[in-house]
């Protein structure tokens, strides 16, 4: 059985609702979430954004998203004070999950859907 999204260490106490295609995350201004990830210029670590995408994919129905990740891409920074939307949409080979700030895409991950 895969780990429940609510069992992971999560300083923001995020909830990714089962069956949902979208989750909004408000990043605190204080930058503590990114402590140690560039003290003079805090940005979200890629591993953190990838975890958000894993959790959204799991909520959307991808079983064991870590094993079904086809590829990922990181394009833009997420900084303290940003609001991002983690959203899913169908892709040619499965499911695309994006981290978006408004119209700008910060990261993408493609997942194979389970058969």
QUINORVEN-V276232 format. One record per backbone hydrogen bond with DSSP energy under -0.5 kcal/mol. CO is the residue of the C=O (numbers start at 1). NH is the residue of the N-H. E is the energy in kcal/mol with one decimal. If there is no record, write none. Layout:
CO	NH	E
CO	NH	E
This chain:
4	7	-1.7
5	8	-0.6
10	13	-1.4
15	17	-0.7
17	20	-2.3
21	88	-2.7
23	86	-3.3
25	27	-0.6
25	84	-2.8
27	81	-0.9
28	31	-0.9
31	34	-1.4
32	35	-1.6
34	37	-2.8
36	38	-1.2
37	43	-1.2
38	41	-0.9
45	48	-0.7
45	49	-1.9
46	50	-2.6
47	51	-1.9
48	52	-2.1
49	53	-2.1
50	54	-2.6
51	55	-2.6
52	56	-2.3
53	57	-2.5
54	58	-2.5
55	59	-2.1
56	60	-1.9
57	62	-2.7
58	61	-1.2
59	19	-3.8
61	63	-0.6
62	65	-0.6
64	67	-1.5
64	68	-0.9
68	112	-2.9
71	110	-2.7
73	75	-0.5
73	108	-2.7
78	44	-2.9
79	82	-2.1
82	27	-3.0
84	25	-3.2
85	87	-0.7
85	100	-2.5
86	23	-2.2
87	98	-2.8
89	96	-3.1
91	94	-1.3
93	113	-0.6
94	91	-2.3
95	111	-3.1
96	89	-2.1
97	109	-2.2
98	87	-2.2
98	100	-0.6
99	106	-3.3
99	107	-1.3
100	85	-2.6
100	102	-0.6
101	104	-2.0
104	101	-3.0
104	106	-0.6
106	75	-3.0
106	76	-1.6
107	99	-2.6
108	73	-2.6
109	97	-2.9
110	70	-3.3
110	71	-1.1
111	95	-2.7
